Amino acid sequence: METGGTTKTGAHPAINGDGEVSTDEVSGVFESEIKRADKDIEDWLTEHQDEDGSMSTTDALTLQQMMADQSIIVQTGTSTLKGIKDSILAAVRNI
């Protein structure tokens, strides 16, 4: 699973390039990353399972790490969106 990201404008389809961060952009980026992580895990499982569905201990640990990475993506997206929401609410209260 590839990690990392970019801050380049227009580098991701969900970013519209207007210089402003929106919840749609943030959720779009994280949604696509979660889908990519899901696909990576599904592809990896297809390639590494025996015919009876079993796998080696090493493969099981690799799968566990991939699923942990996926969980981090989900948690990061959730906390980022919550932070944006909290910032918006604080700004509204200050108006």
The 8 nearest C-alpha neighbors of each residue, nearest first, counted from 0:
[[1, 2, 39, 36, 65, 40, 68, 35],
 [0, 2, 3, 36, 39, 4, 35, 32],
 [3, 1, 0, 4, 68, 32, 72, 36],
 [4, 2, 1, 5, 0, 6, 32, 72],
 [5, 3, 2, 6, 7, 10, 1, 11],
 [4, 6, 7, 10, 3, 11, 8, 9],
 [5, 7, 8, 4, 10, 9, 11, 14],
 [8, 6, 10, 5, 9, 11, 16, 4],
 [9, 7, 16, 10, 6, 14, 11, 15],
 [8, 10, 11, 16, 14, 7, 15, 12],
 [11, 9, 7, 8, 12, 5, 14, 6],
 [10, 12, 9, 13, 14, 28, 8, 7],
 [11, 13, 14, 9, 10, 15, 28, 27],
 [12, 14, 24, 27, 11, 28, 15, 23],
 [15, 13, 24, 12, 11, 9, 16, 8],
 [14, 16, 17, 13, 9, 12, 24, 8],
 [17, 15, 8, 18, 9, 14, 19, 7],
 [16, 18, 19, 15, 14, 20, 8, 9],
 [19, 17, 16, 20, 8, 15, 14, 21],
 [20, 18, 17, 21, 16, 15, 24, 14],
 [21, 19, 24, 18, 22, 25, 17, 14],
 [22, 20, 24, 23, 19, 25, 83, 26],
 [21, 23, 25, 24, 26, 80, 20, 83],
 [24, 22, 26, 21, 25, 27, 13, 20],
 [25, 23, 27, 13, 21, 14, 22, 26],
 [26, 24, 22, 28, 27, 23, 29, 21],
 [25, 27, 29, 23, 28, 24, 30, 22],
 [28, 26, 24, 30, 13, 25, 29, 23],
 [29, 27, 25, 31, 26, 30, 13, 24],
 [28, 30, 32, 26, 31, 27, 76, 33],
 [31, 29, 27, 33, 32, 28, 26, 34],
 [30, 32, 34, 28, 29, 33, 35, 27],
 [33, 31, 29, 35, 34, 30, 36, 28],
 [32, 34, 36, 30, 35, 31, 29, 37],
 [35, 33, 37, 31, 36, 32, 38, 30],
 [34, 36, 32, 38, 33, 37, 39, 31],
 [35, 37, 39, 33, 34, 38, 69, 32],
 [38, 36, 34, 40, 35, 39, 33, 41],
 [37, 39, 41, 35, 40, 36, 42, 34],
 [40, 38, 36, 42, 37, 41, 43, 35],
 [41, 39, 43, 37, 38, 42, 44, 36],
 [40, 42, 38, 44, 43, 39, 37, 45],
 [43, 41, 45, 39, 44, 40, 38, 46],
 [42, 44, 40, 46, 45, 41, 39, 47],
 [45, 43, 41, 47, 46, 42, 48, 40],
 [44, 46, 42, 43, 47, 48, 41, 40],
 [45, 47, 43, 44, 48, 42, 49, 41],
 [48, 46, 44, 45, 43, 49, 54, 58],
 [49, 47, 54, 52, 53, 44, 45, 46],
 [48, 50, 52, 53, 51, 54, 47, 46],
 [49, 51, 52, 48, 53, 54, 47, 45],
 [50, 52, 49, 53, 48, 54, 47, 45],
 [53, 51, 49, 48, 50, 54, 47, 44],
 [52, 54, 49, 48, 51, 55, 50, 47],
 [55, 53, 48, 58, 49, 59, 56, 47],
 [54, 56, 58, 57, 59, 53, 48, 60],
 [55, 57, 59, 58, 60, 54, 61, 53],
 [56, 58, 60, 55, 59, 61, 54, 62],
 [57, 59, 61, 55, 60, 56, 54, 62],
 [60, 58, 56, 62, 57, 61, 63, 55],
 [61, 59, 63, 57, 62, 58, 56, 64],
 [60, 62, 58, 64, 63, 59, 57, 65],
 [63, 61, 65, 59, 60, 64, 58, 66],
 [62, 64, 60, 66, 61, 65, 59, 67],
 [65, 63, 67, 61, 62, 66, 68, 60],
 [66, 64, 62, 68, 67, 63, 69, 61],
 [65, 67, 69, 63, 68, 64, 62, 70],
 [68, 66, 64, 70, 69, 65, 63, 71],
 [69, 67, 65, 71, 66, 70, 64, 72],
 [68, 70, 66, 72, 67, 71, 36, 65],
 [71, 69, 67, 73, 72, 68, 74, 66],
 [70, 72, 74, 68, 69, 73, 75, 67],
 [73, 71, 69, 75, 70, 74, 76, 68],
 [72, 74, 70, 76, 71, 75, 77, 69],
 [75, 73, 71, 77, 76, 72, 78, 70],
 [76, 74, 72, 78, 77, 73, 71, 79],
 [77, 75, 79, 73, 74, 78, 29, 80],
 [76, 78, 74, 80, 75, 79, 81, 73],
 [77, 79, 81, 75, 80, 76, 82, 74],
 [80, 78, 82, 76, 81, 77, 75, 83],
 [79, 81, 83, 77, 82, 78, 84, 76],
 [82, 80, 78, 84, 79, 83, 85, 77],
 [83, 81, 79, 85, 80, 84, 78, 86],
 [84, 82, 86, 80, 85, 81, 87, 79],
 [83, 85, 81, 87, 82, 86, 80, 88],
 [84, 86, 82, 88, 87, 83, 81, 89],
 [87, 85, 83, 89, 84, 88, 90, 82],
 [86, 88, 90, 84, 85, 89, 83, 91],
 [87, 89, 91, 85, 90, 86, 84, 92],
 [90, 88, 86, 92, 87, 91, 85, 93],
 [89, 91, 87, 93, 92, 88, 86, 94],
 [92, 90, 88, 94, 93, 89, 87, 86],
 [93, 91, 89, 90, 94, 88, 87, 86],
 [94, 92, 90, 91, 89, 88, 87, 86],
 [93, 91, 92, 90, 89, 88, 87, 86]]
